[in-house]
Amino acid sequence: MLKNKAIGLVVFVLAGIGIWAWLDYQHEINKPLITTSDPVTIEIVKGDSFTRITSLLLARQLPLNALWFKVLAVQKGVFKQLKTGEYELTPGLTMQALLALLVSGKTKHYAITFPEGWCFRQIWQEIEQDPHLEHTLNASDTDALMLKLGATTRHPEGLFFPDTYFFEKHTTDVALLQRAYAKMQTVIDQEWRNKAEQLPYKTPYEALIMASIIEKETAAKSERALIAGVFVRRLQLGMRLQTDPTVIYGIGKDYQGDISYQDLKTPTPYNTYVIDGLPPTPIAMPGQEAIKAALHPDQSENLYFVAQGDGTHVFSATLKAHNQAVNEFQRKKK
């Protein structure tokens, strides 16, 4: 009789311990691990064991029960399925949600933006200053970059689509530029297939050159096709483009903010006051609207335009009308 009571007591105690353990387990896996308003970032690298990952989490002062974390991973069958990468642990995250995150591989992403109208030098500076990218390129070795991209030209200008790109930590500079290059190729190819008839471009690359000039000439969306029309008609008539942004690009780093009369007369491959036709390469990154404008120019008879001081331009079909607009808006004469 006494023996039966002892056995019963042991069973009762073990049952109590089991219930307590189960309740504690449920509490631990469902309680918030991040109780502050700021997220916590951890990075799992190749070769990290489950124990090492647990130590990383504990080192970040997370109230993580290491035993129950391991039990949960074994129970879910994901003990060896945690993926490498940098993870952002957000406020309110529980142990269950943390484990699911590390198994999913949904790592933290960073963003880098290349605005429309930027030149390659500006893109490169932005890439070089980003601490989350892996830097593998030499800024002076653009030939190596072009080879890695599979580009047919060795000049990088204008070949990368302006956009915001999201990437994981340790993404290489080459991989990022490959995405921007591929997107530009996709956009220009699509727009080229739908281009207007009788344009003075032999290749999509020439259209890209024109689009870059349009991008630098105006920020007004409503004017892009108008400016494209002016430049297309000049090319068709054998007139020089005479556009200041190409002159500025040709001056390069020596440009100080103003174009002199001497600058307009000084020959460079990009000085469209001196050369006939298009410059040899784009002068900036054109956006999709500028590319569309280059391939769908305005059909009016305008051959001239002048800035009127508010970011927009006055367009004219004759030199006489243009000179009057210049007097009014540039020389402040009427």
C-alpha positions in Angstrom: 0.0 0.0 0.0 2.8 2.4 1.0 4.7 1.5 -2.2 1.7 2.3 -4.3 1.3 5.7 -2.6 5.0 6.4 -3.3 4.6 5.5 -6.9 1.5 7.7 -7.1 3.4 10.6 -5.6 6.3 10.2 -8.1 3.8 10.1 -11.0 2.1 13.2 -9.6 5.4 15.1 -9.2 6.5 14.1 -12.7 3.2 15.2 -14.2 3.5 18.5 -12.4 7.0 19.0 -13.7 5.8 18.1 -17.2 3.0 20.6 -17.0 5.3 23.2 -15.7 7.8 22.5 -18.4 5.1 22.7 -21.1 3.7 26.0 -19.8 7.2 27.4 -19.5 8.0 26.3 -23.1 4.8 27.9 -24.4 5.6 31.1 -22.5 9.2 31.3 -23.8 8.4 30.6 -27.5 5.6 33.1 -27.6 7.0 36.0 -25.5 8.5 39.1 -27.4 12.2 38.9 -27.7 12.6 42.5 -28.8 11.0 44.8 -26.3 12.7 48.1 -27.4 11.4 50.3 -30.2 14.6 49.7 -32.2 15.2 46.6 -34.3 18.2 44.4 -33.6 20.5 43.2 -36.5 22.4 39.9 -36.5 24.5 38.3 -39.2 24.8 34.6 -39.8 27.8 33.6 -41.8 28.7 30.4 -43.6 29.7 27.7 -41.1 27.8 29.1 -38.1 26.4 26.2 -36.1 23.1 26.4 -34.2 25.0 26.9 -31.0 27.0 29.7 -32.5 23.8 31.4 -33.8 22.2 31.1 -30.3 25.3 32.7 -28.8 25.0 35.6 -31.3 21.4 36.1 -30.2 22.3 36.0 -26.5 25.2 38.4 -27.1 22.7 41.0 -28.4 21.0 40.8 -25.0 17.9 39.0 -26.3 15.9 37.2 -23.5 16.2 33.9 -25.4 16.0 30.6 -23.6 18.7 28.6 -25.4 17.3 25.2 -24.4 13.7 25.9 -25.6 15.1 27.5 -28.8 16.9 24.3 -29.6 13.9 22.2 -28.6 11.7 24.3 -30.9 14.1 23.9 -33.8 14.2 20.1 -33.4 10.4 20.0 -33.0 10.0 22.0 -36.2 12.6 19.9 -38.0 14.7 22.9 -39.0 17.6 22.5 -36.7 20.1 22.5 -39.6 18.1 24.7 -42.0 18.9 28.2 -40.7 20.2 30.3 -43.6 23.1 32.7 -43.8 22.7 36.4 -44.1 22.0 39.6 -42.2 18.6 39.7 -40.4 16.7 42.6 -38.9 14.8 41.5 -35.8 11.8 43.8 -35.3 10.1 44.8 -32.0 7.6 42.2 -30.8 9.3 39.3 -32.6 8.8 36.0 -30.7 11.0 32.9 -30.7 8.7 31.1 -33.1 8.8 34.1 -35.5 12.5 34.4 -35.1 13.1 30.8 -36.1 10.7 31.1 -39.0 12.6 34.2 -40.2 16.0 32.5 -40.0 14.7 29.5 -41.9 13.0 31.7 -44.6 16.2 33.5 -45.5 14.4 36.8 -45.7 17.5 38.9 -45.0 17.8 42.6 -44.4 17.9 44.7 -47.6 19.6 48.0 -48.2 18.7 50.6 -50.9 20.8 52.7 -53.2 19.3 55.2 -55.6 20.7 56.4 -58.9 18.7 59.6 -59.9 17.8 60.4 -63.5 20.4 62.6 -65.1 23.4 61.4 -63.0 26.6 60.6 -64.8 28.6 57.4 -64.3 31.1 59.3 -62.0 28.3 60.1 -59.6 27.0 56.6 -59.7 30.5 55.3 -58.9 30.9 57.7 -56.0 27.6 56.5 -54.5 28.7 52.9 -54.8 32.1 53.6 -53.3 30.5 55.3 -50.3 28.0 52.5 -49.5 29.4 50.4 -46.6 27.1 47.5 -47.2 28.4 46.7 -50.7 31.4 44.5 -51.3 33.8 46.6 -53.4 35.7 44.6 -56.0 36.2 47.2 -58.8 38.8 49.8 -59.5 37.2 53.0 -60.6 39.7 53.6 -63.3 39.3 50.2 -64.8 36.0 50.7 -66.7 37.2 48.2 -69.4 37.1 45.4 -66.8 33.6 46.4 -65.7 32.3 46.5 -69.3 33.7 43.1 -70.0 32.0 41.7 -66.9 28.7 43.2 -68.1 29.1 41.8 -71.5 28.7 45.3 -73.0 29.7 45.9 -76.6 31.0 49.4 -75.7 33.8 50.2 -73.3 32.3 53.5 -72.2 30.0 53.1 -69.2 28.1 56.4 -69.5 24.3 56.1 -69.8 24.2 52.3 -69.7 22.7 52.0 -66.2 19.0 52.6 -65.5 18.3 55.3 -62.9 16.2 53.7 -60.2 16.3 52.6 -56.5 17.9 49.1 -56.1 17.6 46.9 -53.0 20.3 44.5 -52.1 21.6 42.3 -49.3 24.8 43.0 -47.4 27.9 41.8 -49.2 26.4 42.2 -52.6 29.2 43.1 -54.9 29.4 46.3 -56.8 29.6 44.3 -60.1 26.3 42.4 -59.2 24.5 45.7 -58.5 25.7 47.4 -61.7 24.8 44.2 -63.6 21.2 44.7 -62.5 21.1 48.4 -63.5 22.7 47.6 -66.8 20.3 44.7 -67.6 17.3 47.0 -66.7 18.6 49.7 -69.1 19.0 47.1 -71.8 15.4 45.9 -71.3 13.9 49.4 -71.3 15.8 50.6 -74.4 15.0 47.4 -76.3 11.3 47.6 -75.4 11.1 51.3 -76.4 13.1 50.7 -79.6 10.6 48.1 -80.8 7.8 50.7 -80.5 9.6 53.7 -81.9 8.2 56.2 -84.3 9.1 56.0 -88.0 11.8 57.9 -89.9 14.0 58.7 -86.9 17.6 59.7 -87.5 19.0 56.9 -85.3 20.6 53.8 -86.7 20.8 51.9 -83.4 19.2 51.9 -79.9 22.5 53.2 -78.6 22.1 56.4 -80.7 18.6 56.8 -79.3 20.1 56.4 -75.8 22.6 59.2 -76.5 19.7 61.5 -77.6 17.7 60.5 -74.5 20.6 61.5 -72.2 20.7 64.9 -73.8 17.0 65.3 -73.4 17.3 64.3 -69.8 19.9 67.0 -69.1 18.0 69.7 -71.0 14.8 69.6 -69.0 13.3 68.3 -65.8 9.8 69.2 -67.1 8.0 66.0 -68.2 5.7 67.9 -70.6 8.7 69.3 -72.5 10.7 66.1 -73.2 9.0 65.3 -76.5 9.2 68.9 -77.6 12.9 69.1 -77.0 13.3 65.7 -78.7 11.4 67.1 -81.7 13.8 70.1 -81.9 16.9 67.9 -81.9 15.5 65.3 -84.3 14.6 67.9 -86.8 18.1 69.5 -86.5 19.7 66.1 -87.2 17.4 65.6 -90.2 18.2 69.0 -91.6 21.9 68.6 -91.0 22.0 71.3 -88.3 24.2 71.1 -85.3 22.5 70.2 -82.0 24.2 73.1 -80.2 23.2 71.9 -76.8 24.9 73.2 -73.6 24.8 69.9 -71.6 27.1 68.2 -74.1 29.6 71.1 -73.9 29.5 70.8 -70.1 30.1 67.0 -70.3 33.0 67.6 -72.6 34.6 70.1 -70.2 34.4 67.4 -67.5 35.8 68.1 -64.0 37.1 71.5 -65.1 33.5 72.8 -65.4 33.0 75.6 -62.9 29.3 76.4 -63.3 29.3 78.7 -66.4 29.9 78.1 -70.1 32.1 80.8 -71.7 32.2 81.8 -75.3 35.6 80.1 -75.5 34.1 76.9 -74.2 31.6 76.9 -77.1 34.4 77.3 -79.6 36.8 74.7 -78.0 36.6 71.4 -79.8 35.9 68.3 -77.8 34.1 65.0 -79.0 31.1 66.3 -77.1 30.9 69.9 -78.1 27.8 69.9 -80.3 28.5 73.6 -81.2 31.5 72.3 -83.1 30.8 68.7 -84.1 28.0 67.4 -86.4 25.4 64.9 -85.3 25.3 63.2 -82.0 28.2 63.0 -79.5 30.0 59.6 -79.3 28.3 58.4 -76.1 25.5 59.3 -73.7 26.2 62.2 -71.3 24.1 60.9 -68.4 21.6 58.3 -67.3 18.3 58.9 -69.0 15.1 57.8 -67.4 12.3 55.9 -69.3 10.4 59.1 -70.1 13.4 60.7 -71.8 14.0 57.5 -73.7 10.3 57.5 -74.8 10.6 61.1 -75.9 13.7 60.4 -78.0 11.8 57.7 -79.8 8.5 59.6 -80.0 9.5 63.2 -80.7 7.1 66.1 -81.1 5.9 66.5 -84.7 5.8 70.3 -84.8 8.2 72.6 -86.8 10.1 74.0 -83.8 13.8 74.2 -84.3 14.8 76.4 -81.3 14.1 76.7 -77.6 15.3 79.1 -74.8 14.9 78.8 -71.0 12.4 81.3 -69.6 13.7 81.2 -66.0 11.1 78.9 -64.3 12.5 75.5 -65.4 10.6 75.5 -68.7 11.4 76.7 -72.2 9.9 78.8 -75.0 9.9 77.0 -78.4 10.2 78.6 -81.8 10.0 77.4 -85.4 12.0 80.4 -86.8 15.2 82.1 -85.9 13.5 85.4 -85.8 11.0 84.2 -83.2 13.8 82.5 -81.3 15.8 85.7 -81.1 12.8 87.6 -79.8 12.4 85.0 -77.1 16.1 85.2 -76.3 15.8 89.0 -76.0 12.8 88.7 -73.7 14.0 85.9 -71.4 17.8 85.9 -71.6 18.8 89.5 -72.3 15.8 90.9 -70.5 14.9 93.1 -73.4 11.7 93.6 -75.3 
